[in-house]
Amino acid sequence: MKPVALITGGTRGIGLGIATCLAQKGFDLAVNGVREEKEVLSILGTLRTIGTFGTKVIYCQGNVAVPEDRANIVRSVLKNFSEVNVLVNNA
């Protein structure tokens, strides 16, 4: 089973750089951001292709400053992965 990383603010800038590095190292990714998923589809696709074969990448939209959004992010991650091994609080 691959390790899983949750990266907040992971669709641009430093967060995207961290997500890219973790994908290259063999992690599955839960990437968080505030933009609509349709706006980051190409980024998610790129992360899937740079990772090792079978890299799973999910997008968890939400604002980490909003308690309900944080809860939804966690629910989404746990629905798709059984655990989180690395948390990057970049947002």
N, C-alpha and C positions, 0 to 999 in steps of 0.2 A: 504494500500500500504506500502510495506517495505521500510525502508530507504536504500539509496544506498551509497556505499563508493568506491572511486577510490584510489587504493594503487599503487604508482609507486614503482618499484623494489619489487613487492609483491610475487615473486615466490621462494624466499629463504631468509634465515637469519631473521633479524628483521622484514623485510617487510612481510614475510610469517607468522611470529608470530602475527603480527598485523592483517593480513587478517584472520587468524584462529580465533582470539579473536572476531573480528567483525562478522564473520559468526556465531559463537556461540551465539552472542548477537542478531541475527536475521536480519542482514544486507544482502542485495544482494550486490554482489561484481563485480567491474571491476578491474581486476588485470593487471598491466602493467609489461613488462619486455622486454629484448632485444633478448632473445632466441626464436628460432622457436617454434610455438605452439605445434608441435608434441613432442618437448622435455619436455614440461611441462604438458602434458595431465594427467598424474597420479596425479600431484599436484592439478590441477583443479578439478579432480574427488574427491580427498580427501576433498577439501574445500566444494564441493557440499554435501558430506555425513555428514560432521560434523555440518553443518548449520541446521536450523530448516527446516521442510518440505517445499519443494518448493523453496529452496534457489537458486537463479540464479547467476551463476558465468560466466563471460565472460573474455576472454584474449584479451588484446589490445597490440599487439607487437609494439615496437618502442622505440627509444632513445629520452628521454625527452630533451636532449641537442640540438636536431635537430628540427628547427621550423616546417618543414613539418610533421615530425613524431608526434609532439605535436598536430598539427591540426588534424591528422588522429586519434589519440587517443581520442580526444574530440568528433569528429564525431562518432566514434564507440560507445562511451558511450551514447551519446544522441540518437543514433539510437536504442539502446537497452533499455535505461531507459529514463524517461522524465526529470530527474534531478539528481544532485549529492548533497548529504547531507553532506558528509564528504570527504575531500581530504587529503590524507596522502602522503606528498612529501618525500618519503624514498630513492629514487634513487639518 
